[in-house]
Amino acid sequence: MSRTRTALLAAMALVAGATGTAYAAVPGDVGAAAVPCTVNYQVQNQWDTGFTAAVTVTNLGAAKSSWAVKWSYAGNQRVTSGWNAKITQSGSNVTAANESYNGTLATGGSASFGFQGTYSGSNAIPATFTLDGVTCNVDSGGPTDPTDPTGPGDRVNNPYSGAKVYVNPEWSAKAAAESGGSRIANQPTGVWLDRIAAINGVNGGMGLRDHLDAALAQKGSGELVIQLVIYNLPGRDCSALASNGELGPTEIGRYKTEYIDPIAAILSDAKYAPLRIVTTVEIDSLPNLVTNTGSRATATPECDVMKANGNYVKGVGYALNKLGDVGNVYNYVDAGHHGWIGWDDNFGPSADVFHDAATAEGATPADVHGFITNTANYSTLKENNFTINDSVAGKSVRESKWVDWNRYVDELGFAQAFRNELVSTGFDTNIGMLIDTSRNGWGGTTRPAGPGATTSVDTYIEGGRYDRRIHIGNWCNQSGAGLGERPKTAPESGIDAYVWMKPPGESDGASKAIPNDEGKGFDRMCDPTYTGTPRNGNNLTGALPDAPVSGHWFSAQFQQLMRNAYPPLS
């Protein structure tokens, strides 16, 4: 089933020969072809009982300080929720009025809003639309048949289903050059576009077109997914220094024109239409606006700046909009991990921020195919020795030092629950989740065989947990980590795939300050001697020593990951 269905309204021509847009005569005009408004109504997603739609109204008359678009349904469609407009329905009649922040509609200006609805039988597009009582246009057809797999821009429900996944030749060569590395050198990993120069290739390396061409060669006659990491927001990673980027907090213009636009132009090349292109959109960005701002102990001035200027939300929205226009692109937004947004006070608010981004800069929730959790992180996929519902010595597992009142103890449970939360905010019911399992295996000789002692809730958890980090807030080159589940399609309900989006063996950050031309700073969380911040409970970082700058090859880490793989390598 397609995630994106477009039904573009054709023109109602009140002037002979006029086509391609919606015309309506202004009362009092004689002979002149005045054009007061156009409306574009798109059925973005459609399933057995429901649909989502996006509407854009363009005002071609006098400027307005408020507006209302109205239409009527011929069937039994009912609007159930909406965004960027106040939408009400009485019988078959629908009114979408501006919100307080988007009432201004200049001559030639447009406003966009969206909604989710239900239906049974047919879901015909409304015949007539009005803007403040003036007719704009009518439909000359219907939405693309949602069962037709041949239309332009069709997307399958799960891009990984029935497809191979691209093996990055550059990463594969590094892995194969390591002792024992040939055992995993043919695993698919993400291609990181972490700066503008990466689009064309850095230091003679492969650029985006090179990878896409190589993907076509690997594809053969079957289907193939190529995984791209979109990662260059202004003020990137405001709560960390190791992965800071090249663009300053206010450089949203450069992000759009020098980074996203060129990527979108390459991906839209018809040559690459046979590929299924999965984009992981902006790692470690949006949750910062919830957890690391304001009066929180974990707040940073840098994150306060990014929340105030809105450039994280604008950047993600712009990327979703532009990349989502490419029919064979599948956008998955980064959603942190359970050790970041699994608490009562940030779980729901984070989903709200994601929805804000998915309705910014022309994007709609239909531009989001799914979400990815645990990208480049270490959270265990599944803790088998305890559950969040356990109690020991009269205390809930949530009261343990490790869980610390989190609602979740592992990534699988979190990802499935967060998917439901995202749907409740207005994302499509068919969104899928990805989980990065590249470094969350935690195998080796220290892997617990069963629960800890029931002396106290802390001994119970400490003795049984697979995740051996000192604190769940530790994220840089973690000592003791291992490769996790190998990439796998549709392993659990709601999960599109386990993926290795972070290429194993690529550093999270330098253990000490190393000059570089990539804009990457030195973060003390990558220093094994550092005693931490409030985000990791002021504990030691658990980072490996002698690490290079983030993204650079770290042989010692790669060897550790293979040694501690779970499931073990053969």
VMD Tcl script that draws the C-alpha trace (Angstrom):
set ca {
  {0.00 0.00 0.00}
  {1.26 3.47 -0.84}
  {2.06 5.86 1.96}
  {1.62 8.86 -0.34}
  {-1.32 9.30 -2.67}
  {-1.70 12.54 -4.58}
  {-4.93 13.73 -6.15}
  {-4.20 17.16 -7.60}
  {-7.26 19.28 -8.26}
  {-7.64 20.27 -11.88}
  {-8.99 23.64 -12.95}
  {-12.48 24.95 -13.12}
  {-12.17 27.25 -16.11}
  {-14.65 30.11 -16.09}
  {-12.76 31.59 -19.00}
  {-12.74 29.70 -22.28}
  {-9.59 27.69 -22.77}
  {-8.24 28.23 -19.24}
  {-6.64 25.09 -17.84}
  {-4.23 23.98 -15.15}
  {-5.40 26.15 -12.26}
  {-8.61 27.09 -10.49}
  {-10.40 30.21 -11.66}
  {-13.46 31.97 -10.33}
  {-14.84 35.32 -11.48}
  {-15.03 38.09 -8.94}
  {-18.60 39.49 -8.73}
  {-18.79 42.73 -10.60}
  {-16.03 41.92 -13.07}
  {-17.21 42.01 -16.65}
  {-15.17 40.06 -19.16}
  {-12.02 40.04 -17.02}
  {-10.65 36.71 -15.79}
  {-9.96 37.51 -12.14}
  {-8.39 34.69 -10.13}
  {-9.21 34.94 -6.42}
  {-7.84 31.62 -5.13}
  {-6.57 28.12 -5.85}
  {-6.81 25.04 -3.64}
  {-4.69 21.91 -3.83}
  {-6.28 18.97 -1.95}
  {-4.06 15.88 -1.72}
  {-5.05 12.49 -0.32}
  {-1.69 11.56 1.17}
  {-2.50 8.18 2.66}
  {-5.53 5.95 2.38}
  {-6.40 2.65 4.03}
  {-9.57 0.59 4.54}
  {-11.30 2.95 6.98}
  {-9.28 6.15 7.02}
  {-7.07 8.62 5.25}
  {-4.88 11.68 5.72}
  {-5.01 14.72 3.48}
  {-2.98 17.87 2.90}
  {-4.55 21.11 1.69}
  {-2.82 24.22 0.35}
  {-4.82 27.38 -0.35}
  {-3.26 30.19 -2.39}
  {-4.78 33.65 -2.19}
  {-4.66 35.53 -5.51}
  {-6.94 38.36 -4.41}
  {-6.52 41.11 -1.82}
  {-4.36 40.39 1.22}
  {-6.15 38.82 4.19}
  {-5.59 38.89 7.96}
  {-7.76 35.79 8.47}
  {-9.22 33.12 6.25}
  {-11.54 30.13 6.10}
  {-11.63 27.35 3.50}
  {-14.87 25.39 3.15}
  {-15.93 22.28 1.28}
  {-18.55 19.52 1.41}
  {-18.16 15.76 1.13}
  {-20.43 13.71 -1.10}
  {-19.76 10.59 0.98}
  {-19.55 9.85 4.70}
  {-16.05 11.21 5.34}
  {-15.45 12.57 8.84}
  {-12.49 14.69 9.94}
  {-11.11 13.32 13.22}
  {-8.05 15.52 13.84}
  {-6.15 18.28 12.10}
  {-3.08 20.47 12.19}
  {-2.23 24.06 11.17}
  {-5.93 24.98 10.98}
  {-9.03 24.91 13.19}
  {-11.14 22.29 11.43}
  {-14.81 21.76 12.24}
  {-17.46 19.66 10.55}
  {-21.26 19.82 10.54}
  {-22.85 17.02 8.60}
  {-20.99 16.87 5.29}
  {-19.79 20.49 5.51}
  {-16.22 21.18 6.61}
  {-14.65 24.50 7.61}
  {-10.90 24.99 8.05}
  {-10.09 28.36 9.63}
  {-6.65 29.82 10.28}
  {-4.79 29.42 13.54}
  {-3.56 32.53 15.36}
  {-0.10 32.16 13.84}
  {-1.04 31.71 10.15}
  {-3.94 34.10 9.58}
  {-2.01 36.49 7.36}
  {-2.43 35.57 3.71}
  {-0.78 38.04 1.34}
  {-1.67 38.37 -2.31}
  {0.00 35.36 -3.89}
  {0.59 33.84 -0.44}
  {-0.28 30.27 0.53}
  {-1.27 28.45 3.70}
  {-1.10 24.70 4.23}
  {-2.90 22.48 6.69}
  {-3.69 18.81 7.03}
  {-6.02 16.40 8.72}
  {-6.88 12.77 9.37}
  {-10.31 11.37 8.63}
  {-12.44 8.27 8.38}
  {-14.62 6.97 5.57}
  {-16.33 3.88 4.23}
  {-17.11 3.02 0.65}
  {-15.63 5.68 -1.63}
  {-13.43 8.62 -0.66}
  {-14.20 11.05 -3.46}
  {-12.44 14.41 -3.50}
  {-14.81 17.33 -2.77}
  {-16.23 18.99 -5.86}
  {-16.03 22.63 -4.74}
  {-13.88 24.72 -2.42}
  {-14.38 28.28 -1.27}
  {-12.06 30.80 0.36}
  {-14.06 33.24 2.48}
  {-17.15 32.44 0.43}
  {-15.56 32.76 -3.03}
  {-15.37 29.60 -5.15}
  {-11.82 28.50 -5.91}
  {-11.86 25.27 -7.87}
  {-13.41 21.87 -8.41}
  {-12.04 18.39 -8.89}
  {-11.88 16.78 -12.29}
  {-10.97 13.33 -11.06}
  {-10.31 11.22 -8.01}
  {-7.42 10.08 -5.90}
  {-5.00 7.53 -7.18}
  {-6.40 4.07 -6.53}
  {-4.69 3.01 -3.28}
  {-4.49 -0.56 -4.50}
  {-2.75 0.34 -7.75}
  {0.97 -0.42 -7.37}
  {2.00 1.20 -10.64}
  {1.35 4.90 -10.12}
  {4.20 7.42 -9.94}
  {5.77 7.83 -6.53}
  {4.27 4.66 -5.10}
  {5.81 3.50 -1.89}
  {5.52 0.04 -0.43}
  {4.43 -0.31 3.18}
  {7.83 -1.58 4.32}
  {10.74 -0.69 2.02}
  {12.89 -3.47 3.47}
  {10.35 -6.16 2.59}
  {11.61 -8.37 -0.22}
  {14.70 -6.24 -0.74}
  {18.45 -6.49 -0.33}
  {20.15 -3.62 1.49}
  {23.16 -1.73 0.15}
  {26.61 -2.67 1.41}
  {28.80 0.44 1.54}
  {32.02 -0.56 -0.28}
  {34.13 1.92 1.70}
  {33.00 0.60 5.09}
  {33.15 -2.99 3.86}
  {36.79 -2.60 2.83}
  {37.75 -1.23 6.26}
  {35.90 -4.03 8.03}
  {37.45 -6.72 5.81}
  {40.95 -5.33 6.49}
  {40.51 -6.03 10.22}
  {41.44 -9.43 11.64}
  {38.17 -11.39 11.68}
  {36.33 -8.55 10.00}
  {35.39 -10.58 6.95}
  {32.66 -12.20 9.07}
  {30.60 -9.00 8.94}
  {32.12 -7.03 6.05}
  {29.10 -7.79 3.85}
  {26.55 -6.37 6.27}
  {24.60 -3.28 5.11}
  {25.31 -0.02 6.93}
  {24.19 3.60 6.61}
  {25.91 6.17 4.39}
  {26.42 9.32 6.45}
  {26.11 12.69 4.72}
  {27.43 14.69 7.67}
  {28.56 17.84 5.82}
  {28.04 19.59 2.54}
  {31.28 18.24 1.08}
  {30.10 14.64 1.65}
  {27.56 15.08 -1.14}
  {30.36 15.09 -3.71}
  {32.81 13.00 -1.69}
  {35.53 13.93 0.79}
  {39.26 13.43 0.18}
  {38.68 11.37 -2.94}
  {36.03 9.19 -1.28}
  {32.63 8.25 -2.67}
  {29.99 10.94 -3.02}
  {26.23 10.49 -3.03}
  {26.02 9.72 -6.76}
  {28.86 7.22 -6.40}
  {26.94 5.36 -3.71}
  {23.70 5.44 -5.69}
  {25.48 4.12 -8.78}
  {27.05 1.35 -6.69}
  {23.62 0.56 -5.27}
  {22.21 0.15 -8.77}
  {25.04 -2.28 -9.52}
  {24.31 -4.27 -6.35}
  {20.58 -4.25 -7.04}
  {20.57 -6.58 -10.02}
  {17.06 -7.62 -11.00}
  {15.61 -7.51 -7.48}
  {14.73 -4.72 -5.08}
  {17.39 -2.88 -3.08}
  {17.31 -0.38 -0.19}
  {20.07 2.19 0.23}
  {20.24 3.86 3.67}
  {21.31 7.52 3.88}
  {21.82 9.53 7.06}
  {20.82 13.19 6.66}
  {22.90 14.90 9.33}
  {23.92 18.54 9.04}
  {21.44 20.75 10.90}
  {22.42 24.28 11.88}
  {23.80 24.18 15.42}
  {23.92 20.39 15.19}
  {23.99 18.30 18.39}
  {23.52 21.22 20.75}
  {24.02 19.03 23.83}
  {27.31 17.50 22.69}
  {30.56 18.70 21.16}
  {31.98 15.56 19.56}
  {29.48 15.64 16.71}
  {29.00 19.38 16.26}
  {28.63 20.29 12.60}
  {29.85 22.84 10.12}
  {26.77 25.11 10.16}
  {26.23 27.75 12.79}
  {22.89 28.08 14.67}
  {21.47 30.67 12.25}
  {22.63 29.15 8.96}
  {19.28 27.63 8.00}
  {19.57 29.18 4.54}
  {22.78 27.30 3.80}
  {21.24 24.10 5.16}
  {18.40 24.42 2.67}
  {20.20 25.61 -0.45}
  {23.66 24.03 -0.09}
  {22.74 20.77 1.62}
  {19.13 19.57 1.33}
  {18.38 20.99 -2.13}
  {21.41 19.32 -3.81}
  {20.64 16.01 -2.10}
  {17.00 16.18 -3.21}
  {18.06 17.03 -6.77}
  {20.33 13.98 -6.95}
  {17.77 11.62 -5.43}
  {15.11 12.80 -7.87}
  {17.25 11.80 -10.88}
  {15.15 9.27 -12.81}
  {18.24 7.08 -13.04}
  {17.80 6.21 -9.35}
  {14.05 5.61 -9.43}
  {14.52 1.80 -9.23}
  {16.09 2.13 -5.76}
  {14.28 2.28 -2.44}
  {16.02 5.16 -0.69}
  {15.69 5.23 3.11}
  {16.66 8.55 4.65}
  {17.35 8.76 8.38}
  {16.62 12.40 9.13}
  {18.78 14.36 11.56}
  {20.18 12.20 14.34}
  {20.09 13.50 17.93}
  {18.31 16.75 17.18}
  {14.64 17.22 18.05}
  {14.61 15.55 21.52}
  {17.15 18.15 22.64}
  {14.41 20.76 22.41}
  {12.51 18.88 25.13}
  {15.21 17.52 27.43}
  {18.08 20.00 27.23}
  {16.41 23.40 27.37}
  {14.93 25.78 29.91}
  {15.33 25.22 33.63}
  {16.31 21.55 33.42}
  {19.60 20.56 35.01}
  {20.56 19.05 31.65}
  {19.94 22.27 29.71}
  {22.67 23.86 27.62}
  {22.79 27.42 26.26}
  {23.27 25.99 22.78}
  {20.03 24.00 22.95}
  {18.16 27.04 24.31}
  {19.32 28.96 21.25}
  {18.10 26.26 18.87}
  {14.72 26.09 20.58}
  {14.38 29.88 20.45}
  {15.33 30.27 16.78}
  {13.31 27.25 15.62}
  {15.95 26.07 13.18}
  {15.87 22.43 14.27}
  {12.14 22.27 13.59}
  {12.46 24.29 10.38}
  {15.41 22.25 9.14}
  {13.77 18.88 9.75}
  {10.51 20.11 8.22}
  {12.30 21.38 5.14}
  {14.20 18.11 4.72}
  {11.03 16.05 5.09}
  {9.20 18.22 2.57}
  {11.90 18.23 -0.10}
  {12.98 14.61 0.26}
  {9.39 13.44 0.63}
  {8.62 14.84 -2.81}
  {10.86 12.16 -4.31}
  {8.60 9.18 -4.96}
  {11.07 6.45 -4.01}
  {12.37 8.11 -0.83}
  {11.27 6.81 2.59}
  {11.85 9.34 5.39}
  {12.52 7.97 8.88}
  {12.94 10.66 11.57}
  {15.39 10.03 14.40}
  {13.55 9.50 17.70}
  {16.35 9.22 20.24}
  {16.19 6.14 22.47}
  {14.50 4.92 25.62}
  {17.29 6.23 27.84}
  {16.66 9.71 26.49}
  {12.91 10.19 26.10}
  {11.40 7.23 27.94}
  {10.30 9.24 30.99}
  {6.81 10.53 31.74}
  {7.83 14.18 31.36}
  {9.49 13.88 27.95}
  {7.84 10.91 26.17}
  {4.68 12.72 25.00}
  {6.30 16.16 24.60}
  {8.92 14.63 22.28}
  {6.21 13.17 20.06}
  {4.60 16.62 19.92}
  {7.87 18.21 18.81}
  {8.23 15.59 16.06}
  {4.74 16.48 14.86}
  {5.64 20.18 14.90}
  {8.62 19.44 12.65}
  {6.51 17.27 10.35}
  {4.15 20.20 9.77}
  {6.85 22.88 9.30}
  {8.28 24.35 6.10}
  {5.68 22.73 3.86}
  {6.02 19.22 5.32}
  {3.08 17.07 6.38}
  {2.98 13.90 8.48}
  {2.54 12.02 5.20}
  {6.17 12.90 4.42}
  {7.18 10.68 7.35}
  {7.33 6.98 6.58}
  {8.51 6.09 10.06}
  {11.00 6.71 12.85}
  {14.32 5.24 13.97}
  {15.49 4.72 17.54}
  {18.87 4.02 19.12}
  {20.84 5.43 16.19}
  {24.55 5.26 17.05}
  {23.56 4.34 20.62}
  {23.97 1.33 22.85}
  {20.59 0.63 24.46}
  {19.83 -3.09 24.68}
  {17.24 -4.39 22.24}
  {15.55 -6.62 24.83}
  {16.28 -7.11 28.53}
  {15.21 -10.69 29.28}
  {16.11 -10.88 32.98}
  {13.61 -8.31 34.26}
  {10.60 -6.27 33.14}
  {9.33 -2.83 34.06}
  {6.51 -4.49 36.02}
  {8.79 -6.42 38.42}
  {9.00 -5.60 42.12}
  {11.76 -6.68 44.50}
  {11.87 -6.21 48.28}
  {8.76 -4.06 48.11}
  {10.10 -1.71 45.44}
  {9.30 -1.38 41.75}
  {12.03 -1.84 39.17}
  {11.34 1.78 38.26}
  {12.82 2.81 41.62}
  {16.20 1.22 40.87}
  {19.18 3.48 40.22}
  {19.55 2.11 36.70}
  {15.94 2.47 35.54}
  {15.45 5.70 37.53}
  {11.66 5.97 36.99}
  {11.87 5.38 33.23}
  {8.82 3.65 31.75}
  {10.97 1.39 29.57}
  {13.94 -0.90 30.10}
  {14.91 -1.67 26.49}
  {14.61 -0.39 22.93}
  {12.07 -2.82 21.52}
  {9.44 -2.02 24.14}
  {10.14 1.69 23.83}
  {10.01 1.73 20.03}
  {6.67 -0.09 19.93}
  {5.14 2.16 22.58}
  {6.52 5.34 21.04}
  {5.09 4.34 17.68}
  {1.62 4.31 19.28}
  {2.27 7.71 20.85}
  {3.31 9.15 17.48}
  {0.16 7.84 15.81}
  {-1.92 9.49 18.54}
  {-0.38 12.88 17.66}
  {-1.44 12.64 14.02}
  {1.10 10.45 12.25}
  {-0.18 7.74 9.94}
  {-1.29 4.48 11.51}
  {1.02 2.61 9.14}
  {4.29 4.25 10.21}
  {7.05 1.75 10.87}
  {9.99 1.84 13.25}
  {13.65 1.06 12.69}
  {16.01 0.13 15.54}
  {19.76 0.53 15.19}
  {21.29 -2.67 16.56}
  {24.83 -2.05 15.36}
  {26.33 -1.77 18.86}
  {23.78 -2.93 21.44}
  {24.57 -6.64 21.69}
  {26.42 -6.56 25.05}
  {27.67 -10.14 24.74}
  {30.96 -11.61 25.82}
  {31.96 -13.21 29.11}
  {30.23 -10.59 31.28}
  {26.74 -11.13 29.83}
  {24.45 -12.19 32.71}
  {22.80 -15.59 32.46}
  {19.84 -14.62 34.63}
  {18.42 -12.10 37.09}
  {20.48 -10.62 39.89}
  {20.03 -11.36 43.57}
  {16.72 -10.31 45.08}
  {18.39 -8.69 48.10}
  {17.24 -5.31 46.81}
  {15.84 -3.87 43.63}
  {19.32 -2.56 42.76}
  {21.09 -5.90 43.19}
  {18.33 -7.48 41.12}
  {18.83 -5.06 38.23}
  {22.61 -4.73 38.43}
  {23.11 -8.49 38.41}
  {20.75 -9.11 35.50}
  {20.98 -6.24 33.04}
  {22.66 -6.88 29.69}
  {23.46 -3.19 29.13}
  {26.73 -2.84 31.09}
  {27.18 0.91 30.79}
  {28.00 2.78 33.97}
  {24.99 5.02 33.31}
  {22.35 4.97 30.60}
  {23.32 8.54 29.71}
  {26.77 7.42 28.51}
  {26.97 7.48 24.73}
  {30.56 7.76 23.52}
  {32.62 4.71 22.40}
  {31.33 2.55 25.22}
  {33.61 0.00 26.82}
  {32.24 -3.54 26.73}
  {29.75 -2.98 23.90}
  {29.21 -5.56 21.17}
  {27.52 -5.96 17.82}
  {23.80 -6.54 18.18}
  {21.21 -8.33 16.08}
  {22.17 -8.50 12.44}
  {20.06 -6.40 10.07}
  {16.68 -8.07 9.71}
  {13.36 -7.20 8.06}
  {10.08 -7.01 10.02}
  {11.39 -8.79 13.14}
  {8.60 -7.65 15.48}
  {5.20 -5.97 15.36}
  {5.50 -2.37 14.24}
  {9.22 -2.70 13.46}
  {10.14 -2.35 9.78}
  {13.70 -3.55 10.36}
  {16.70 -3.88 12.61}
  {19.44 -1.89 10.90}
  {23.10 -1.02 11.31}
  {22.70 2.67 10.60}
  {25.86 3.50 12.55}
  {28.72 1.68 10.81}
  {30.50 -0.41 13.48}
  {34.07 0.76 13.93}
  {33.39 4.45 13.31}
  {34.22 6.54 16.37}
  {31.63 8.55 18.31}
  {34.18 11.21 19.20}
  {37.79 11.85 20.17}
  {39.10 10.97 23.63}
  {41.07 14.20 23.63}
  {41.11 17.40 21.61}
  {42.17 16.73 18.02}
  {42.28 19.60 15.49}
  {40.10 18.92 12.45}
  {38.41 20.72 9.58}
  {35.03 19.04 10.12}
  {33.69 21.35 12.83}
  {33.82 18.54 15.42}
  {34.75 19.58 18.94}
  {36.15 17.70 21.91}
  {33.45 16.42 24.24}
  {34.57 15.31 27.69}
  {31.97 12.53 27.52}
  {34.44 10.80 25.18}
  {37.23 11.12 27.77}
  {37.45 7.97 29.93}
  {38.78 10.00 32.89}
  {35.89 12.48 33.00}
  {33.40 12.24 35.86}
  {30.43 13.41 33.86}
  {27.50 15.81 33.89}
  {23.92 15.74 35.19}
  {22.97 13.89 32.00}
  {24.94 10.84 33.15}
  {24.48 11.30 36.86}
  {28.01 12.70 37.21}
  {29.49 9.25 36.66}
  {32.55 8.18 34.71}
  {31.89 8.15 30.98}
  {32.78 4.52 30.26}
  {34.44 5.66 27.01}
  {37.29 3.79 25.37}
  {40.69 5.54 25.35}
  {42.64 6.72 22.30}
  {39.59 7.29 20.12}
  {39.81 9.40 16.92}
  {37.45 12.17 15.78}
  {33.83 11.10 15.28}
  {33.25 9.16 12.07}
  {36.89 8.12 11.75}
  {37.91 4.47 11.90}
  {38.54 3.12 15.42}
  {40.13 -0.30 15.13}
  {40.13 -1.05 18.88}
  {36.40 -0.40 19.07}
  {35.71 -2.55 16.01}
  {37.60 -5.48 17.53}
  {35.72 -5.09 20.82}
  {32.37 -5.01 19.03}
  {33.15 -8.30 17.28}
  {34.45 -9.87 20.49}
  {31.32 -8.96 22.45}
  {28.79 -9.56 19.68}
  {25.42 -10.98 20.67}
  {24.29 -13.10 18.98}
  {27.95 -14.19 18.86}
  {29.84 -14.25 15.59}
  {30.69 -17.67 14.24}
}
mol new
graphics top color blue
foreach p $ca { graphics top sphere $p radius 0.5 }
foreach p [lrange $ca 0 end-1] q [lrange $ca 1 end] { graphics top cylinder $p $q radius 0.2 }
display resetview
